[in-house]
């Protein structure tokens, strides 16, 4: 994983409070914007939490690509 440990911890701390039972159930039930077009609910959930956390404002400065970020998100957010 290319994200530095300190940055990973910051990302985890930003996302973890958003990963609630209620949010997870909404995504399981397909109760989110444009759910009918979603092919991978787990990936969509991970990235929606990432954007909701506003972490992109500082993660972009780390020179990571989406694959690096997605790997970190998979380690933070359990599958639905």
N, C-alpha and C positions, 0 to 999 in steps of 0.2 A: 504494500500500500504506500503510495507516494505522499500522502498527507502527513505532515509532521505531527508527532504525538500531542504537542500542546494545542495545535489547531484542531486535531481530532477531538480532543477533550472539550474544546470550546463548542464545536459543532454538536457534539453529543449533549452538552448542557443546554444548548439552544433548542434542540429538537425534542428531547425527552419529555418535557412538560406538555408538548402538543400531542404526544402519542398516547391518547386516552382510550379507555374502553369504548366510550361513546363515538369517538372519531373512527376507531377501528370497525365498529359495528356498522356505521354509515357506509363505509367503503365495502364491507362484506355484502351489504344489502344493495349496493349500487346506487346509493343515495348521495350523489355528488355530481357536479356540473359535467355535462357531456359524457355521462357514464355509458351511454349506449354505443359510443365510439371507442371505448377503452378495451384493449385486448389483454392488458396485464395490470390487474388491480394492485398487485404488490408494488410494482414499479411506480405506478401512478401515485399511490399512497406515499411512498418514500419521497418522491419529488415534490408532491404537494406540501408535505411537511417541511421539506427543505426551503421552499419558496415562502411558506408561511412564517418560518423562523427568522426570515430576513438575513440569514447567514450569507447569502450570496453577496452582500455588500462588502464582506471582507474575504470570503473564500476566493473570489475572483482575483485577488491580489497574490494568491499562492501559485499561480500559473499551473493549474490542474485542468485536465480535460474532464468531460462528463463521465468517462469510464472510471477515473480515479475517485470522483465524488460519489458515484453510484456504489463503488466498492465500500467506501466508508459508510454510506447510508445503510447498506445491507448489514453491516456489523452493528449498527446502532438500532435499527428497526427490525423487529422479528416479523416474519411473514404473517399475513392476515390469517 
